[in-house]
Amino acid sequence: MKITLNPDKEIVKVVKEGLKKTGGYCPCRREQTEDTKCMCREFKEQIADPNFEGFCHCMLYYKEK
């Protein structure tokens, strides 16, 4: 398993700017709870799934099997 940043530097830039504006909460979500704090609960659960491969919700991180 390997977790990397999205290879698209423009997406990384936009998402990181959004994270700064929201205080570290996923800029793609309306609610700001511990579940949406980056690295969000949804992606942590996906990381725990050995069969999951793909991007987190906001496309900042990518998990390889």
mmCIF file as gemmi writes it, N, C-alpha and C atoms, coordinates in Angstrom:
data_model
loop_
_atom_site.group_PDB
_atom_site.id
_atom_site.type_symbol
_atom_site.label_atom_id
_atom_site.label_alt_id
_atom_site.label_comp_id
_atom_site.label_asym_id
_atom_site.label_entity_id
_atom_site.label_seq_id
_atom_site.pdbx_PDB_ins_code
_atom_site.Cartn_x
_atom_site.Cartn_y
_atom_site.Cartn_z
_atom_site.occupancy
_atom_site.B_iso_or_equiv
_atom_site.pdbx_formal_charge
_atom_site.auth_seq_id
_atom_site.auth_asym_id
_atom_site.pdbx_PDB_model_num
ATOM 1 N N . MET Axp A 1 ? 0.838 -1.175 0 1 0 ? 1 A 1
ATOM 2 C CA . MET Axp A 1 ? 0 0 0 1 0 ? 1 A 1
ATOM 3 C C . MET Axp A 1 ? 0.888 1.245 0 1 0 ? 1 A 1
ATOM 4 N N . LYS Axp A 2 ? 0.47 2.219 -0.792 1 0 ? 2 A 1
ATOM 5 C CA . LYS Axp A 2 ? 1.211 3.462 -0.886 1 0 ? 2 A 1
ATOM 6 C C . LYS Axp A 2 ? 0.22 4.609 -1.073 1 0 ? 2 A 1
ATOM 7 N N . ILE Axp A 3 ? 0.43 5.701 -0.32 1 0 ? 3 A 1
ATOM 8 C CA . ILE Axp A 3 ? -0.43 6.88 -0.444 1 0 ? 3 A 1
ATOM 9 C C . ILE Axp A 3 ? 0.427 8.025 -0.965 1 0 ? 3 A 1
ATOM 10 N N . THR Axp A 4 ? -0.031 8.651 -2.044 1 0 ? 4 A 1
ATOM 11 C CA . THR Axp A 4 ? 0.705 9.742 -2.665 1 0 ? 4 A 1
ATOM 12 C C . THR Axp A 4 ? -0.234 10.914 -2.931 1 0 ? 4 A 1
ATOM 13 N N . LEU Axp A 5 ? 0.363 12.069 -3.194 1 0 ? 5 A 1
ATOM 14 C CA . LEU Axp A 5 ? -0.426 13.215 -3.631 1 0 ? 5 A 1
ATOM 15 C C . LEU Axp A 5 ? -0.839 13 -5.08 1 0 ? 5 A 1
ATOM 16 N N . ASN Axp A 6 ? -1.926 13.618 -5.461 1 0 ? 6 A 1
ATOM 17 C CA . ASN Axp A 6 ? -2.382 13.591 -6.837 1 0 ? 6 A 1
ATOM 18 C C . ASN Axp A 6 ? -1.242 14.096 -7.729 1 0 ? 6 A 1
ATOM 19 N N . PRO Axp A 7 ? -0.961 13.419 -8.834 1 0 ? 7 A 1
ATOM 20 C CA . PRO Axp A 7 ? 0.123 13.878 -9.71 1 0 ? 7 A 1
ATOM 21 C C . PRO Axp A 7 ? -0.204 15.192 -10.435 1 0 ? 7 A 1
ATOM 22 N N . ASP Axp A 8 ? -1.476 15.567 -10.454 1 0 ? 8 A 1
ATOM 23 C CA . ASP Axp A 8 ? -1.888 16.829 -11.084 1 0 ? 8 A 1
ATOM 24 C C . ASP Axp A 8 ? -1.606 17.976 -10.109 1 0 ? 8 A 1
ATOM 25 N N . LYS Axp A 9 ? -0.547 18.708 -10.36 1 0 ? 9 A 1
ATOM 26 C CA . LYS Axp A 9 ? -0.108 19.765 -9.446 1 0 ? 9 A 1
ATOM 27 C C . LYS Axp A 9 ? -1.149 20.871 -9.278 1 0 ? 9 A 1
ATOM 28 N N . GLU Axp A 10 ? -1.949 21.133 -10.294 1 0 ? 10 A 1
ATOM 29 C CA . GLU Axp A 10 ? -2.977 22.178 -10.202 1 0 ? 10 A 1
ATOM 30 C C . GLU Axp A 10 ? -4.075 21.767 -9.212 1 0 ? 10 A 1
ATOM 31 N N . ILE Axp A 11 ? -4.49 20.501 -9.25 1 0 ? 11 A 1
ATOM 32 C CA . ILE Axp A 11 ? -5.49 20.015 -8.294 1 0 ? 11 A 1
ATOM 33 C C . ILE Axp A 11 ? -4.934 20.11 -6.878 1 0 ? 11 A 1
ATOM 34 N N . VAL Axp A 12 ? -3.694 19.69 -6.69 1 0 ? 12 A 1
ATOM 35 C CA . VAL Axp A 12 ? -3.062 19.754 -5.369 1 0 ? 12 A 1
ATOM 36 C C . VAL Axp A 12 ? -3.043 21.204 -4.877 1 0 ? 12 A 1
ATOM 37 N N . LYS Axp A 13 ? -2.673 22.122 -5.736 1 0 ? 13 A 1
ATOM 38 C CA . LYS Axp A 13 ? -2.604 23.539 -5.37 1 0 ? 13 A 1
ATOM 39 C C . LYS Axp A 13 ? -3.978 24.059 -4.937 1 0 ? 13 A 1
ATOM 40 N N . VAL Axp A 14 ? -5.013 23.77 -5.722 1 0 ? 14 A 1
ATOM 41 C CA . VAL Axp A 14 ? -6.361 24.254 -5.424 1 0 ? 14 A 1
ATOM 42 C C . VAL Axp A 14 ? -6.876 23.663 -4.114 1 0 ? 14 A 1
ATOM 43 N N . VAL Axp A 15 ? -6.687 22.359 -3.919 1 0 ? 15 A 1
ATOM 44 C CA . VAL Axp A 15 ? -7.179 21.711 -2.702 1 0 ? 15 A 1
ATOM 45 C C . VAL Axp A 15 ? -6.423 22.238 -1.48 1 0 ? 15 A 1
ATOM 46 N N . LYS Axp A 16 ? -5.106 22.4 -1.589 1 0 ? 16 A 1
ATOM 47 C CA . LYS Axp A 16 ? -4.337 22.915 -0.45 1 0 ? 16 A 1
ATOM 48 C C . LYS Axp A 16 ? -4.74 24.345 -0.106 1 0 ? 16 A 1
ATOM 49 N N . GLU Axp A 17 ? -5.044 25.164 -1.109 1 0 ? 17 A 1
ATOM 50 C CA . GLU Axp A 17 ? -5.541 26.521 -0.845 1 0 ? 17 A 1
ATOM 51 C C . GLU Axp A 17 ? -6.879 26.453 -0.114 1 0 ? 17 A 1
ATOM 52 N N . GLY Axp A 18 ? -7.742 25.525 -0.545 1 0 ? 18 A 1
ATOM 53 C CA . GLY Axp A 18 ? -9.027 25.338 0.121 1 0 ? 18 A 1
ATOM 54 C C . GLY Axp A 18 ? -8.868 24.884 1.555 1 0 ? 18 A 1
ATOM 55 N N . LEU Axp A 19 ? -7.907 24.002 1.801 1 0 ? 19 A 1
ATOM 56 C CA . LEU Axp A 19 ? -7.65 23.532 3.162 1 0 ? 19 A 1
ATOM 57 C C . LEU Axp A 19 ? -7.195 24.677 4.061 1 0 ? 19 A 1
ATOM 58 N N . LYS Axp A 20 ? -6.393 25.58 3.519 1 0 ? 20 A 1
ATOM 59 C CA . LYS Axp A 20 ? -5.953 26.746 4.292 1 0 ? 20 A 1
ATOM 60 C C . LYS Axp A 20 ? -7.139 27.627 4.669 1 0 ? 20 A 1
ATOM 61 N N . LYS Axp A 21 ? -8.054 27.819 3.722 1 0 ? 21 A 1
ATOM 62 C CA . LYS Axp A 21 ? -9.223 28.685 3.958 1 0 ? 21 A 1
ATOM 63 C C . LYS Axp A 21 ? -10.183 28.085 4.978 1 0 ? 21 A 1
ATOM 64 N N . THR Axp A 22 ? -10.244 26.748 5.038 1 0 ? 22 A 1
ATOM 65 C CA . THR Axp A 22 ? -11.21 26.089 5.922 1 0 ? 22 A 1
ATOM 66 C C . THR Axp A 22 ? -10.584 25.627 7.23 1 0 ? 22 A 1
ATOM 67 N N . GLY Axp A 23 ? -9.322 25.928 7.436 1 0 ? 23 A 1
ATOM 68 C CA . GLY Axp A 23 ? -8.666 25.496 8.665 1 0 ? 23 A 1
ATOM 69 C C . GLY Axp A 23 ? -8.373 24.013 8.7 1 0 ? 23 A 1
ATOM 70 N N . GLY Axp A 24 ? -8.177 23.398 7.541 1 0 ? 24 A 1
ATOM 71 C CA . GLY Axp A 24 ? -7.817 21.983 7.48 1 0 ? 24 A 1
ATOM 72 C C . GLY Axp A 24 ? -8.98 21.048 7.224 1 0 ? 24 A 1
ATOM 73 N N . TYR Axp A 25 ? -10.171 21.606 7.052 1 0 ? 25 A 1
ATOM 74 C CA . TYR Axp A 25 ? -11.334 20.768 6.741 1 0 ? 25 A 1
ATOM 75 C C . TYR Axp A 25 ? -11.453 20.62 5.232 1 0 ? 25 A 1
ATOM 76 N N . CYS Axp A 26 ? -11.972 19.486 4.803 1 0 ? 26 A 1
ATOM 77 C CA . CYS Axp A 26 ? -12.12 19.206 3.379 1 0 ? 26 A 1
ATOM 78 C C . CYS Axp A 26 ? -12.888 20.347 2.715 1 0 ? 26 A 1
ATOM 79 N N . PRO Axp A 27 ? -12.285 20.995 1.718 1 0 ? 27 A 1
ATOM 80 C CA . PRO Axp A 27 ? -12.965 22.104 1.062 1 0 ? 27 A 1
ATOM 81 C C . PRO Axp A 27 ? -14.118 21.648 0.163 1 0 ? 27 A 1
ATOM 82 N N . CYS Axp A 28 ? -14.234 20.358 -0.029 1 0 ? 28 A 1
ATOM 83 C CA . CYS Axp A 28 ? -15.298 19.806 -0.881 1 0 ? 28 A 1
ATOM 84 C C . CYS Axp A 28 ? -16.561 19.459 -0.086 1 0 ? 28 A 1
ATOM 85 N N . ARG Axp A 29 ? -16.521 19.649 1.204 1 0 ? 29 A 1
ATOM 86 C CA . ARG Axp A 29 ? -17.658 19.286 2.067 1 0 ? 29 A 1
ATOM 87 C C . ARG Axp A 29 ? -18.242 20.524 2.719 1 0 ? 29 A 1
ATOM 88 N N . ARG Axp A 30 ? -19.543 20.496 2.942 1 0 ? 30 A 1
ATOM 89 C CA . ARG Axp A 30 ? -20.221 21.634 3.582 1 0 ? 30 A 1
ATOM 90 C C . ARG Axp A 30 ? -19.987 21.673 5.081 1 0 ? 30 A 1
ATOM 91 N N . GLU Axp A 31 ? -20.116 20.51 5.726 1 0 ? 31 A 1
ATOM 92 C CA . GLU Axp A 31 ? -19.976 20.484 7.181 1 0 ? 31 A 1
ATOM 93 C C . GLU Axp A 31 ? -18.51 20.42 7.578 1 0 ? 31 A 1
ATOM 94 N N . GLN Axp A 32 ? -18.207 21.031 8.695 1 0 ? 32 A 1
ATOM 95 C CA . GLN Axp A 32 ? -16.849 20.994 9.236 1 0 ? 32 A 1
ATOM 96 C C . GLN Axp A 32 ? -16.898 20.27 10.572 1 0 ? 32 A 1
ATOM 97 N N . THR Axp A 33 ? -16.611 18.972 10.494 1 0 ? 33 A 1
ATOM 98 C CA . THR Axp A 33 ? -16.597 18.121 11.678 1 0 ? 33 A 1
ATOM 99 C C . THR Axp A 33 ? -15.277 17.351 11.693 1 0 ? 33 A 1
ATOM 100 N N . GLU Axp A 34 ? -15.034 16.641 12.764 1 0 ? 34 A 1
ATOM 101 C CA . GLU Axp A 34 ? -13.818 15.824 12.827 1 0 ? 34 A 1
ATOM 102 C C . GLU Axp A 34 ? -13.78 14.808 11.68 1 0 ? 34 A 1
ATOM 103 N N . ASP Axp A 35 ? -14.948 14.379 11.208 1 0 ? 35 A 1
ATOM 104 C CA . ASP Axp A 35 ? -15.006 13.416 10.104 1 0 ? 35 A 1
ATOM 105 C C . ASP Axp A 35 ? -14.537 14.017 8.788 1 0 ? 35 A 1
ATOM 106 N N . THR Axp A 36 ? -14.604 15.362 8.664 1 0 ? 36 A 1
ATOM 107 C CA . THR Axp A 36 ? -14.205 16.002 7.41 1 0 ? 36 A 1
ATOM 108 C C . THR Axp A 36 ? -12.875 16.74 7.517 1 0 ? 36 A 1
ATOM 109 N N . LYS Axp A 37 ? -12.177 16.564 8.631 1 0 ? 37 A 1
ATOM 110 C CA . LYS Axp A 37 ? -10.837 17.151 8.788 1 0 ? 37 A 1
ATOM 111 C C . LYS Axp A 37 ? -9.864 16.311 7.958 1 0 ? 37 A 1
ATOM 112 N N . CYS Axp A 38 ? -9 16.962 7.189 1 0 ? 38 A 1
ATOM 113 C CA . CYS Axp A 38 ? -8.065 16.259 6.316 1 0 ? 38 A 1
ATOM 114 C C . CYS Axp A 38 ? -6.993 15.564 7.174 1 0 ? 38 A 1
ATOM 115 N N . MET Axp A 39 ? -6.763 14.406 6.988 1 0 ? 39 A 1
ATOM 116 C CA . MET Axp A 39 ? -7.21 13.346 6.118 1 0 ? 39 A 1
ATOM 117 C C . MET Axp A 39 ? -8.531 12.82 6.698 1 0 ? 39 A 1
ATOM 118 N N . CYS Axp A 40 ? -9.571 12.904 5.9 1 0 ? 40 A 1
ATOM 119 C CA . CYS Axp A 40 ? -10.932 12.663 6.389 1 0 ? 40 A 1
ATOM 120 C C . CYS Axp A 40 ? -11.181 11.203 6.783 1 0 ? 40 A 1
ATOM 121 N N . ARG Axp A 41 ? -12.222 11.042 7.554 1 0 ? 41 A 1
ATOM 122 C CA . ARG Axp A 41 ? -12.593 9.706 8.042 1 0 ? 41 A 1
ATOM 123 C C . ARG Axp A 41 ? -12.889 8.761 6.874 1 0 ? 41 A 1
ATOM 124 N N . GLU Axp A 42 ? -13.583 9.277 5.855 1 0 ? 42 A 1
ATOM 125 C CA . GLU Axp A 42 ? -13.927 8.447 4.699 1 0 ? 42 A 1
ATOM 126 C C . GLU Axp A 42 ? -12.663 7.844 4.065 1 0 ? 42 A 1
ATOM 127 N N . PHE Axp A 43 ? -11.636 8.67 3.87 1 0 ? 43 A 1
ATOM 128 C CA . PHE Axp A 43 ? -10.414 8.168 3.243 1 0 ? 43 A 1
ATOM 129 C C . PHE Axp A 43 ? -9.647 7.24 4.175 1 0 ? 43 A 1
ATOM 130 N N . LYS Axp A 44 ? -9.663 7.532 5.464 1 0 ? 44 A 1
ATOM 131 C CA . LYS Axp A 44 ? -9.009 6.626 6.418 1 0 ? 44 A 1
ATOM 132 C C . LYS Axp A 44 ? -9.639 5.24 6.354 1 0 ? 44 A 1
ATOM 133 N N . GLU Axp A 45 ? -10.962 5.191 6.204 1 0 ? 45 A 1
ATOM 134 C CA . GLU Axp A 45 ? -11.654 3.905 6.079 1 0 ? 45 A 1
ATOM 135 C C . GLU Axp A 45 ? -11.292 3.229 4.755 1 0 ? 45 A 1
ATOM 136 N N . GLN Axp A 46 ? -11.153 4.033 3.703 1 0 ? 46 A 1
ATOM 137 C CA . GLN Axp A 46 ? -10.756 3.47 2.413 1 0 ? 46 A 1
ATOM 138 C C . GLN Axp A 46 ? -9.327 2.929 2.486 1 0 ? 46 A 1
ATOM 139 N N . ILE Axp A 47 ? -8.466 3.616 3.209 1 0 ? 47 A 1
ATOM 140 C CA . ILE Axp A 47 ? -7.087 3.143 3.39 1 0 ? 47 A 1
ATOM 141 C C . ILE Axp A 47 ? -7.081 1.781 4.086 1 0 ? 47 A 1
ATOM 142 N N . ALA Axp A 48 ? -7.964 1.622 5.046 1 0 ? 48 A 1
ATOM 143 C CA . ALA Axp A 48 ? -8.038 0.369 5.8 1 0 ? 48 A 1
ATOM 144 C C . ALA Axp A 48 ? -8.555 -0.795 4.953 1 0 ? 48 A 1
ATOM 145 N N . ASP Axp A 49 ? -9.251 -0.484 3.868 1 0 ? 49 A 1
ATOM 146 C CA . ASP Axp A 49 ? -9.792 -1.518 2.986 1 0 ? 49 A 1
ATOM 147 C C . ASP Axp A 49 ? -8.686 -1.985 2.035 1 0 ? 49 A 1
ATOM 148 N N . PRO Axp A 50 ? -8.243 -3.238 2.171 1 0 ? 50 A 1
ATOM 149 C CA . PRO Axp A 50 ? -7.131 -3.715 1.331 1 0 ? 50 A 1
ATOM 150 C C . PRO Axp A 50 ? -7.481 -3.767 -0.157 1 0 ? 50 A 1
ATOM 151 N N . ASN Axp A 51 ? -8.757 -3.746 -0.495 1 0 ? 51 A 1
ATOM 152 C CA . ASN Axp A 51 ? -9.171 -3.824 -1.894 1 0 ? 51 A 1
ATOM 153 C C . ASN Axp A 51 ? -9.387 -2.461 -2.543 1 0 ? 51 A 1
ATOM 154 N N . PHE Axp A 52 ? -9.33 -1.395 -1.748 1 0 ? 52 A 1
ATOM 155 C CA . PHE Axp A 52 ? -9.569 -0.061 -2.309 1 0 ? 52 A 1
ATOM 156 C C . PHE Axp A 52 ? -8.305 0.488 -2.959 1 0 ? 52 A 1
ATOM 157 N N . GLU Axp A 53 ? -8.485 1.036 -4.146 1 0 ? 53 A 1
ATOM 158 C CA . GLU Axp A 53 ? -7.435 1.798 -4.809 1 0 ? 53 A 1
ATOM 159 C C . GLU Axp A 53 ? -8.108 2.99 -5.462 1 0 ? 53 A 1
ATOM 160 N N . GLY Axp A 54 ? -7.618 4.189 -5.178 1 0 ? 54 A 1
ATOM 161 C CA . GLY Axp A 54 ? -8.198 5.371 -5.786 1 0 ? 54 A 1
ATOM 162 C C . GLY Axp A 54 ? -7.936 6.62 -4.978 1 0 ? 54 A 1
ATOM 163 N N . PHE Axp A 55 ? -8.618 7.698 -5.405 1 0 ? 55 A 1
ATOM 164 C CA . PHE Axp A 55 ? -8.445 9.005 -4.789 1 0 ? 55 A 1
ATOM 165 C C . PHE Axp A 55 ? -9.372 9.195 -3.593 1 0 ? 55 A 1
ATOM 166 N N . CYS Axp A 56 ? -8.947 10.084 -2.696 1 0 ? 56 A 1
ATOM 167 C CA . CYS Axp A 56 ? -9.835 10.514 -1.619 1 0 ? 56 A 1
ATOM 168 C C . CYS Axp A 56 ? -10.922 11.401 -2.235 1 0 ? 56 A 1
ATOM 169 N N . HIS Axp A 57 ? -11.88 11.805 -1.429 1 0 ? 57 A 1
ATOM 170 C CA . HIS Axp A 57 ? -13.035 12.57 -1.912 1 0 ? 57 A 1
ATOM 171 C C . HIS Axp A 57 ? -12.629 13.831 -2.668 1 0 ? 57 A 1
ATOM 172 N N . CYS Axp A 58 ? -11.67 14.583 -2.164 1 0 ? 58 A 1
ATOM 173 C CA . CYS Axp A 58 ? -11.29 15.856 -2.791 1 0 ? 58 A 1
ATOM 174 C C . CYS Axp A 58 ? -10.174 15.685 -3.825 1 0 ? 58 A 1
ATOM 175 N N . MET Axp A 59 ? -9.725 14.456 -4.024 1 0 ? 59 A 1
ATOM 176 C CA . MET Axp A 59 ? -8.72 14.104 -5.02 1 0 ? 59 A 1
ATOM 177 C C . MET Axp A 59 ? -7.314 14.61 -4.687 1 0 ? 59 A 1
ATOM 178 N N . LEU Axp A 60 ? -7.051 14.895 -3.406 1 0 ? 60 A 1
ATOM 179 C CA . LEU Axp A 60 ? -5.717 15.317 -3.003 1 0 ? 60 A 1
ATOM 180 C C . LEU Axp A 60 ? -4.778 14.113 -2.893 1 0 ? 60 A 1
ATOM 181 N N . TYR Axp A 61 ? -5.274 13.031 -2.289 1 0 ? 61 A 1
ATOM 182 C CA . TYR Axp A 61 ? -4.463 11.83 -2.058 1 0 ? 61 A 1
ATOM 183 C C . TYR Axp A 61 ? -4.92 10.677 -2.933 1 0 ? 61 A 1
ATOM 184 N N . TYR Axp A 62 ? -3.968 9.79 -3.235 1 0 ? 62 A 1
ATOM 185 C CA . TYR Axp A 62 ? -4.259 8.573 -4.002 1 0 ? 62 A 1
ATOM 186 C C . TYR Axp A 62 ? -3.683 7.391 -3.248 1 0 ? 62 A 1
ATOM 187 N N . LYS Axp A 63 ? -4.502 6.349 -3.101 1 0 ? 63 A 1
ATOM 188 C CA . LYS Axp A 63 ? -4.038 5.119 -2.445 1 0 ? 63 A 1
ATOM 189 C C . LYS Axp A 63 ? -3.861 4.045 -3.49 1 0 ? 63 A 1
ATOM 190 N N . GLU Axp A 64 ? -2.643 3.494 -3.525 1 0 ? 64 A 1
ATOM 191 C CA . GLU Axp A 64 ? -2.357 2.334 -4.378 1 0 ? 64 A 1
ATOM 192 C C . GLU Axp A 64 ? -2.435 1.092 -3.517 1 0 ? 64 A 1
ATOM 193 N N . LYS Axp A 65 ? -2.813 -0.006 -4.111 1 0 ? 65 A 1
ATOM 194 C CA . LYS Axp A 65 ? -2.848 -1.279 -3.379 1 0 ? 65 A 1
ATOM 195 C C . LYS Axp A 65 ? -1.446 -1.734 -3.048 1 0 ? 65 A 1
